[in-house]
Amino acid sequence: MQKRELYTLEQNRITRGRRSCPRCGVGVYLADHDNRMTCGKCGYTEFKKKK
């Protein structure tokens, strides 16, 4: 994954494409897996709810 894939440009505004880690702060993103979202730096994990 390249850094340019984490951001999108909409009407002269840059928006983040993924959530930031609540422990590490802005700039460290959560990896999106099938059933969870994890931080590669600190190991923080959020499990997704089943539909």
N, C-alpha and C positions, 0 to 999 in steps of 0.2 A: 504494500500500500504506500502510495506516495503522499506527501503532505498536501499537494494540490487537490487530492481527492477528499480531504476532510472539510473543505470549505466550498461554499457556493456564492456566486455573485448575483444579487438580485437588485435591480434598480439602484446601482451605485452603493449598495450596502453589502458587506461581507457577513455571511452567517455561517455558524458552525454546523457541520453535518452530523456530528455525534455528541453524546453527552460527555461532560468532563467528570473526572473522578472527584467525589466529594472530599476524600482525604488528601489527595495530592494537589488539587486545585486546578486552575485554568491552564490549559496546555497539555495536560495528560488525559488522554481519552480512554473510554471504556471500549474494549473489544466486543463486538457483537457476535455471539455464538447462537446456536439454535435455541437453547433453553436458559441461557444466562448471559449477563454482561459482566466482564471482568477487567480489572486493571492489571496490566503487565508489570507495573512498577511496584505496587504495594500489595497486590493480591486481593483487593476489595472485590466482592462478588455480589451481584444482585440477580436473583432468579426471576425469570419471566413467568407470568401467570398463564396457565393453560386456558385455552378458549373453550 
